[in-house]
Amino acid sequence: MAQDSVGLSSDYQFWMQKVSTWDQASTVETQQDTCLHLPRFQEFLRQMYEALKEMDSNTVIERFPTIGQLLAKTCRNPFILAYDESQKILIWCLCCLINKEPQNSGDSKLNSWTRKTWNS
């Protein structure tokens, strides 16, 4: 698991850069790049979901402090959201960040962010 964790962290950085680039440009090249990388990005989201569902909120915030930015930029990308599979995995990830009965500030922070993302 530790090795998987290291791989996910380096993949996370790569995908954070990618979605940031995709979020800032709406050129044909960016659209093509999004579509080209979509299968790998979906697999990354699946891996992220598997990791998130095993973590408490403080661990999520510690390991992935920009998870909100990554998921928000993903939510705004029509080329990612055009695929049902992407939508499904994204919702799974968002659901991992919600806690019906927040126990600490990490839970509250993730709940607040998730509600804002969902309502925008």
N, C-alpha and C positions, 0 to 999 in steps of 0.2 A: 504493500500500500504506500509506503514511503516513496518508492520509486515512481509510482503512479502520481503521487502528490507533486513531486518535482516536475514531472512531465506536464501535468495540468497547469502548474504555475507558469512554465515557460510558454506553453500554448496560450495561456490566458493573455500574456503580454503581447504575443503575436496578434491574436484576434482583437485585442483592445486597440492596437494600432490600425488594424484593417478596418474595423467598424468606424473608427474616428475618421479615417480617410474617406470611407464611403459616405459618412454623414456630412462631410464638408464639400463634397463635389457631386454634381449631378450630370456629369458628362457621359457620353456613350461609352467611353473607356471604363469609367467607374462602374457603370451598369454591367458591362461585360465582365469586369473583374469580380463583381459580386456574384454573378451567375456562375462563373467559372469555379469560384471557391465555395459555393453554397453547400455541396455535399460534405466537404471537410468541416465547414462551419457547423452544419447540423450535427455532425458526429461530436464536435467539441461541445456543443450545447448539451448533448446527451450525457457526455462525461461530466460536464459541469453539474447537471441535474443529479447524477448519481453521487457526486461529492456533496452537494448542498443538502441533500436529504439526510445525510449522516452527520451534519454539523449543527452546532447551536449557533445562535446569532453572533455571539462574541467571536467565535472562531471564523465565521464567514467574514465579518468585518476586519478581523486581523489578517486573514489570508488573502482576501480579495476586497481591499478597501474601496475599489472603484467599480464594484459589481453593479451598483446603481447606474453608473454611466454606461457601462457595457450593455446592460439590458435595455436601458432607455433608448440608446442609439439603435439597438436592434428593433425595438418596437416602432421606431420612426422610419424604418427602411422598407419601402413598399416592395422591393425586389426580394427581400427575405420573407416578408409577410405574405407574399403571393402564393406561397406553398403551405398547404395544410400542415405538413409535417413540421415545418419551422414554427408555425403558430402554436402547435400542440406542445412542442418541447419548450418553447419560450414560456408558455403559461405554466407548465410544470415547474420551471425554474422560479418564476414569480411566486407560485404557491408555496415553495419552500421558504420564502422570505417572510411569509405572513404567520403571525402567532396570535391566535384568538385571545389568549390571556397573557399579555406581555409580562414577563417576570423581571426584566432588567432594561437598562437604557438601550442596549443593543437591539432587543426585541422591538422596543418602541421606535427606534430609528428606522429599522427595516420596514416596520408596518407603515410608518408615515411615508417613507419613500415609495413603497409599493402602491399605496392608495393614490398618491399623486400621479404615478406613472399610469395606473389603470384608468384614471379619470381624465387623462389628457388626450 
